[in-house]
Amino acid sequence: MSGILTYGITPPKEETPPERVAEIAARTMNRLVPLDIDALIVYDVQDESDRTSAERPFPFINALDPFQFASNHLKDLKIPKIIYRPAGKFSEQELTSWLHRLEEENFYPVFVGVPSPNYQVKTSLPHAYQIWKNHEDTSVVGAVTIPERHAKLKDEDSRILQKAACGVSYFVSQCVFNVDYAKQMIEDLCRTCRDQQITPPTIIFTLTACGSEKTLHFMEWLGIHVPEDLKVELKNAENMLEKSVNVCLDIAEELTAFCSEQCIPFGFNIESVAIRKDEIEASIYMVNAIGTMLSAKGIRQTAALSVG
């Protein structure tokens, strides 16, 4: 089913005092309750400094555990919660226990890779999916897809379908600023699904506003490809945040038109990982604008995650 709309957040920093965590959670609830979204994604923040030799633009600070934050503070938000977890950092016993706790809360997992290639993996992704299979009657499992990786290696369609064969039914992309990379990945995935007569999984494209050059630099450090001409436009804009919002809405329109002609169900995840009030408000504006656009095209009804 196309038209899924989700919202992605990071938990507060680990050093945040409990009363401040409660305050942040209350503000988050106030923003999210009125939104027409199908699920809330809560990211697991990892230190990826070992992934690249380039200096990290912002210092890494540990965040609160996403499951604990969602279960302790966001229970009154009556939509599915999707919780990220790097499977490789945990043992089989730890993942088994975590999945049971997720089921008790009616949360859903997305397993992600470890923060660097040199990390000592405790549980492989394929094995994590095997552990999840014990919950497949009451759960759905997601994964991450990276259009930039497909642009380089040309194998993201195969990676997606290998994970789909393990039970993954939807994929959340890395933030999209290069729309051509995303379109090429979708086109190749659709072709492979048709050739192999495979039912395609849902692809949820992540979009996020960018309000400063430092944020732009950080996105690139994370591996998000911003085309040179777009980078120049953003840097020269009178209001970078407003410009980036318009760029994201244009990308949503373009991907909607493109994907509607392909065989891949699709949706959008609006990411809000900033602490600046104007960037948070911009993300809320984007959710509403994209939801309205999808509804106007007859693509979106309430498309909550389904199991079974």
C-alpha positions as CSV (number, residue, x, y, z in Angstrom):
1,M,0.0,0.0,0.0
2,S,1.4,3.4,-1.0
3,G,0.9,6.6,1.0
4,I,2.4,5.6,4.4
5,L,3.5,8.7,6.3
6,T,5.8,8.4,9.3
7,Y,7.7,10.8,11.5
8,G,11.3,10.2,12.8
9,I,12.8,11.5,16.0
10,T,15.9,10.9,18.2
11,P,15.6,10.6,22.0
12,P,17.0,13.3,24.2
13,K,20.7,13.1,25.1
14,E,21.7,10.7,27.8
15,E,22.9,13.5,30.1
16,T,19.6,15.2,30.1
17,P,18.0,15.6,33.6
18,P,14.9,13.5,34.1
19,E,12.6,16.6,34.5
20,R,14.0,18.0,31.2
21,V,13.4,14.6,29.5
22,A,9.7,14.7,30.7
23,E,9.4,18.3,29.4
24,I,10.9,17.4,26.0
25,A,8.5,14.4,25.7
26,A,5.5,16.5,26.6
27,R,6.4,19.0,23.8
28,T,6.9,16.1,21.4
29,M,3.5,14.7,22.3
30,N,1.9,18.1,21.8
31,R,3.4,18.4,18.3
32,L,2.7,14.8,17.2
33,V,-0.9,14.1,18.5
34,P,-2.6,16.4,15.9
35,L,-0.6,14.9,13.0
36,D,-2.1,12.4,10.5
37,I,0.8,10.0,10.6
38,D,0.8,6.2,10.6
39,A,3.8,5.5,12.9
40,L,6.5,7.2,14.9
41,I,10.1,6.2,14.3
42,V,12.5,6.5,17.2
43,Y,16.2,6.3,16.1
44,D,19.1,4.6,17.9
45,V,21.9,7.2,17.8
46,Q,25.3,5.7,17.1
47,D,28.8,7.1,17.0
48,E,29.9,6.6,13.4
49,S,33.3,8.4,13.7
50,D,35.2,5.2,12.9
51,R,33.3,4.9,9.6
52,T,35.3,7.8,8.0
53,S,38.6,9.6,8.6
54,A,36.8,12.9,8.1
55,E,36.3,15.0,11.3
56,R,32.8,14.8,12.8
57,P,31.2,18.2,12.5
58,F,29.3,17.9,15.8
59,P,30.7,16.1,18.9
60,F,29.0,12.7,19.5
61,I,26.8,12.6,22.6
62,N,25.0,9.4,23.7
63,A,21.3,9.5,23.6
64,L,18.7,7.8,25.8
65,D,17.7,4.3,24.7
66,P,14.9,4.7,22.1
67,F,12.8,1.9,23.5
68,Q,12.9,3.3,27.1
69,F,12.1,6.8,25.9
70,A,9.2,5.7,23.8
71,S,7.8,3.3,26.4
72,N,8.2,5.6,29.4
73,H,7.2,8.9,27.8
74,L,5.3,8.4,24.5
75,K,2.7,5.8,25.5
76,D,-0.2,8.2,25.0
77,L,0.6,8.6,21.3
78,K,-1.8,6.0,20.0
79,I,0.1,5.0,16.8
80,P,2.6,2.3,16.2
81,K,6.2,3.0,17.4
82,I,9.1,1.8,15.3
83,I,12.3,1.3,17.2
84,Y,15.7,1.2,15.6
85,R,18.4,-1.2,17.0
86,P,21.9,-2.1,15.8
87,A,21.6,-5.9,16.0
88,G,25.3,-6.4,15.9
89,K,25.8,-4.7,19.3
90,F,23.7,-7.3,21.1
91,S,23.8,-11.0,21.8
92,E,21.0,-13.4,20.7
93,Q,19.7,-13.5,24.3
94,E,19.6,-9.7,24.5
95,L,17.8,-9.4,21.2
96,T,15.3,-12.1,22.2
97,S,14.5,-10.3,25.4
98,W,14.3,-6.9,23.6
99,L,11.8,-8.3,21.0
100,H,9.6,-9.7,23.8
101,R,9.5,-6.3,25.4
102,L,8.7,-4.7,22.1
103,E,5.8,-7.1,21.6
104,E,4.4,-6.2,25.1
105,E,4.4,-2.5,24.1
106,N,3.1,-3.2,20.5
107,F,6.3,-1.6,19.1
108,Y,8.0,-2.8,15.9
109,P,11.7,-3.3,15.2
110,V,14.1,-2.0,12.5
111,F,17.4,-3.7,12.7
112,V,20.3,-1.6,11.4
113,G,24.0,-2.3,10.8
114,V,26.8,-1.6,13.2
115,P,28.5,1.9,13.2
116,S,31.7,0.9,11.5
117,P,33.0,-2.1,9.4
118,N,35.6,-2.9,12.2
119,Y,33.0,-3.3,14.9
120,Q,33.0,-6.7,16.6
121,V,29.5,-8.1,15.6
122,K,27.7,-10.1,18.3
123,T,24.6,-11.0,16.1
124,S,24.5,-10.8,12.3
125,L,21.5,-9.1,10.6
126,P,20.3,-12.5,9.0
127,H,20.4,-14.1,12.5
128,A,18.5,-11.1,14.0
129,Y,15.8,-11.7,11.4
130,Q,15.7,-15.4,12.4
131,I,15.2,-14.4,16.0
132,W,12.4,-12.0,15.0
133,K,10.6,-14.8,13.1
134,N,9.3,-16.0,16.5
135,H,7.2,-12.8,16.5
136,E,6.1,-12.6,12.8
137,D,2.5,-13.4,13.6
138,T,2.1,-10.2,15.7
139,S,4.9,-8.0,14.2
140,V,6.4,-6.5,11.1
141,V,10.1,-5.8,10.8
142,G,11.8,-3.1,8.8
143,A,15.2,-2.3,7.5
144,V,17.2,0.6,6.1
145,T,18.1,1.3,2.5
146,I,20.7,3.7,1.1
147,P,20.3,5.1,-2.4
148,E,23.9,6.4,-2.3
149,R,25.1,2.8,-1.9
150,H,23.2,1.8,-5.0
151,A,24.7,4.6,-7.0
152,K,28.1,3.3,-6.1
153,L,27.7,-0.5,-5.9
154,K,24.5,-1.0,-8.1
155,D,23.3,-3.8,-5.8
156,E,20.8,-2.2,-3.4
157,D,18.0,-4.0,-5.2
158,S,19.7,-7.3,-4.3
159,R,20.3,-6.3,-0.7
160,I,16.7,-5.2,-0.3
161,L,15.3,-8.5,-1.7
162,Q,17.7,-10.6,0.4
163,K,16.3,-8.9,3.5
164,A,12.8,-9.2,2.2
165,A,13.3,-12.9,1.9
166,C,14.1,-12.9,5.7
167,G,10.7,-11.3,6.4
168,V,11.4,-7.5,6.0
169,S,8.3,-5.9,4.6
170,Y,9.3,-2.2,4.4
171,F,12.5,-0.2,4.1
172,V,13.2,3.3,5.4
173,S,15.7,5.2,3.3
174,Q,18.6,7.4,4.3
175,C,17.7,11.0,3.9
176,V,17.1,11.8,0.2
177,F,18.6,15.0,-1.4
178,N,19.7,13.3,-4.6
179,V,16.4,12.4,-6.2
180,D,18.1,10.7,-9.2
181,Y,19.8,8.2,-6.9
182,A,16.5,7.4,-5.3
183,K,14.7,7.0,-8.7
184,Q,17.5,4.8,-10.1
185,M,17.2,2.5,-7.0
186,I,13.5,2.2,-7.4
187,E,13.7,1.6,-11.1
188,D,16.2,-1.2,-10.7
189,L,14.3,-2.7,-7.8
190,C,11.1,-2.7,-9.7
191,R,12.8,-4.4,-12.7
192,T,14.4,-7.1,-10.5
193,C,11.0,-7.8,-8.8
194,R,9.3,-8.2,-12.2
195,D,12.1,-10.4,-13.6
196,Q,12.0,-12.6,-10.5
197,Q,8.3,-12.4,-10.0
198,I,8.7,-11.2,-6.4
199,T,6.2,-9.0,-4.6
200,P,8.0,-5.8,-3.9
201,P,8.4,-4.4,-0.4
202,T,7.4,-0.8,0.6
203,I,10.1,1.9,0.3
204,I,9.7,4.8,2.7
205,F,11.7,7.8,1.6
206,T,13.2,10.0,4.4
207,L,13.1,13.8,4.0
208,T,14.6,16.3,6.4
209,A,14.9,20.1,6.4
210,C,18.4,21.7,6.6
211,G,18.7,25.0,8.4
212,S,22.4,25.8,8.4
213,E,25.7,25.1,6.6
214,K,26.9,23.1,9.6
215,T,23.9,20.8,9.4
216,L,24.5,20.5,5.6
217,H,28.1,19.5,6.3
218,F,27.0,17.0,8.9
219,M,24.6,15.4,6.4
220,E,27.4,15.0,3.9
221,W,29.6,13.5,6.7
222,L,26.9,10.9,7.3
223,G,27.1,9.9,3.7
224,I,24.0,11.8,2.3
225,H,24.8,13.0,-1.2
226,V,23.7,16.6,-1.9
227,P,24.2,17.5,-5.6
228,E,26.6,20.4,-6.1
229,D,24.1,22.7,-7.8
230,L,21.6,22.1,-4.9
231,K,24.4,22.7,-2.3
232,V,25.1,26.1,-4.0
233,E,21.4,27.0,-4.0
234,L,21.1,26.1,-0.3
235,K,24.2,28.1,0.7
236,N,23.2,31.1,-1.3
237,A,19.5,31.1,-0.2
238,E,18.3,34.1,1.8
239,N,16.7,31.5,4.2
240,M,18.3,28.1,3.9
241,L,15.7,26.4,6.1
242,E,12.8,27.7,3.9
243,K,14.7,26.7,0.8
244,S,15.4,23.2,2.0
245,V,11.7,22.7,2.9
246,N,10.7,23.7,-0.6
247,V,13.4,21.3,-2.0
248,C,12.0,18.5,0.2
249,L,8.5,19.1,-1.0
250,D,9.6,19.1,-4.6
251,I,11.4,15.8,-4.1
252,A,8.3,14.4,-2.5
253,E,6.2,15.5,-5.6
254,E,8.8,14.1,-8.0
255,L,9.2,10.7,-6.2
256,T,5.4,10.4,-5.9
257,A,5.0,10.9,-9.7
258,F,7.8,8.5,-10.5
259,C,6.9,5.8,-8.0
260,S,3.2,5.9,-9.1
261,E,4.4,4.6,-12.5
262,Q,6.6,1.9,-10.9
263,C,5.6,-1.3,-9.1
264,I,7.0,-0.3,-5.7
265,P,4.7,0.7,-2.9
266,F,6.1,3.9,-1.3
267,G,5.7,6.5,1.4
268,F,7.6,9.2,3.2
269,N,9.3,9.6,6.6
270,I,9.7,13.2,7.8
271,E,12.8,13.3,10.0
272,S,13.1,15.8,12.9
273,V,16.5,15.3,14.6
274,A,17.2,19.0,15.3
275,I,16.7,20.9,18.5
276,R,16.1,24.3,16.9
277,K,12.5,25.3,17.2
278,D,12.3,26.6,13.6
279,E,13.6,23.3,12.2
280,I,11.1,21.3,14.3
281,E,8.3,23.5,13.1
282,A,9.5,23.1,9.5
283,S,9.3,19.3,9.9
284,I,5.7,19.6,11.1
285,Y,4.8,21.8,8.1
286,M,6.4,19.2,5.8
287,V,4.3,16.3,7.3
288,N,1.1,18.2,6.7
289,A,2.0,19.4,3.2
290,I,3.1,16.0,2.0
291,G,0.1,14.3,3.6
292,T,-2.2,16.8,1.8
293,M,-0.4,16.2,-1.5
294,L,-0.7,12.4,-1.2
295,S,-4.4,12.7,-0.3
296,A,-5.1,15.1,-3.1
297,K,-3.6,12.5,-5.6
298,G,-5.8,9.8,-4.1
299,I,-2.7,7.9,-2.9
300,R,-3.0,8.3,0.9
301,Q,-5.6,7.0,3.2
302,T,-4.7,6.1,6.8
303,A,-2.2,3.4,6.0
304,A,-1.0,2.1,9.4
305,L,1.4,-0.8,9.6
306,S,-0.4,-4.1,9.2
307,V,0.7,-7.5,10.5
308,G,0.0,-10.9,9.1
